[in-house]
């Protein structure tokens, strides 16, 4: 595919696409701000699927939190503080 940007004799610019075949789909997203352009783009292509919680490491964080609680309780066991095991 060849893409040419050129000027006419009266000074106007134009864009020319020369292809050998196939289908070209063009979407012009002319939002006034970059945020509007990203919203328009998500309307065209759709939003991504939500990932599972385990892909974010939620299970690892839970195991780490339980490990920390256990570590604190075990370290306070010899002190025999009230409220601790």
C-alpha positions as CSV (number, residue, x, y, z in Angstrom):
1,X,0.0,0.0,0.0
2,X,1.3,3.4,-1.0
3,X,0.3,6.5,1.0
4,X,0.9,9.9,-0.7
5,X,0.5,13.3,0.8
6,X,0.6,16.0,-1.9
7,X,-0.6,19.5,-2.8
8,X,-2.9,20.5,-5.7
9,X,-2.1,23.4,-8.0
10,X,-4.0,25.8,-5.8
11,X,-2.2,24.8,-2.7
12,X,-4.7,22.5,-1.0
13,X,-3.3,19.3,0.5
14,X,-4.7,15.8,0.0
15,X,-4.0,12.3,1.1
16,X,-4.0,9.4,-1.4
17,X,-4.1,5.7,-0.6
18,X,-3.1,3.3,-3.4
19,X,-3.8,-0.4,-2.7
20,X,-3.7,-3.6,-4.6
21,X,-7.0,-4.9,-3.1
22,X,-8.8,-5.6,0.1
23,X,-11.0,-3.6,2.4
24,X,-9.8,-0.6,4.3
25,X,-11.8,0.7,7.3
26,X,-11.0,4.1,8.5
27,X,-12.3,5.6,11.7
28,X,-11.7,9.3,12.4
29,X,-11.9,10.1,16.1
30,X,-12.0,13.9,16.4
31,X,-12.6,14.4,20.1
32,X,-11.6,17.8,21.4
33,X,-9.4,16.3,24.1
34,X,-7.3,13.1,24.2
35,X,-9.7,11.7,26.9
36,X,-12.6,12.1,24.5
37,X,-10.7,10.3,21.7
38,X,-10.0,7.4,24.0
39,X,-13.7,7.2,25.0
40,X,-14.7,7.3,21.3
41,X,-12.1,4.6,20.5
42,X,-13.5,2.3,23.3
43,X,-17.0,2.8,21.8
44,X,-15.7,1.6,18.4
45,X,-13.6,-1.4,19.5
46,X,-15.3,-2.2,22.8
47,X,-13.9,-2.5,26.3
48,X,-11.5,-5.4,27.3
49,X,-12.8,-8.3,29.4
50,X,-12.4,-8.1,33.1
51,X,-9.5,-10.2,34.3
52,X,-9.8,-12.8,37.1
53,X,-8.8,-11.6,40.6
54,X,-6.0,-14.2,40.8
55,X,-4.3,-12.5,37.9
56,X,-3.9,-9.4,40.1
57,X,-2.2,-11.3,42.9
58,X,-5.1,-11.1,45.3
59,X,-4.6,-14.6,46.5
60,X,-0.9,-14.0,47.1
61,X,-1.7,-10.8,49.1
62,X,-4.2,-12.7,51.3
63,X,-1.6,-15.5,52.0
64,X,1.0,-12.8,52.8
65,X,-1.4,-11.0,55.1
66,X,-2.2,-14.2,57.0
67,X,1.5,-15.0,57.2
68,X,2.1,-11.6,58.8
69,X,-0.7,-12.0,61.3
70,X,0.6,-15.4,62.2
71,X,4.2,-14.0,62.6
72,X,3.0,-11.3,64.9
73,X,1.0,-13.7,67.1
74,X,3.9,-16.2,67.3
75,X,6.4,-13.4,68.2
76,X,4.1,-12.2,71.0
77,X,3.4,-15.8,72.4
78,X,6.5,-15.8,74.8
79,X,5.5,-12.4,76.2
80,X,2.0,-13.7,77.3
81,X,0.3,-10.5,76.5
82,X,-3.4,-10.3,77.2
83,X,-5.5,-10.8,74.2
84,X,-2.9,-12.9,72.4
85,X,-3.0,-16.6,72.0
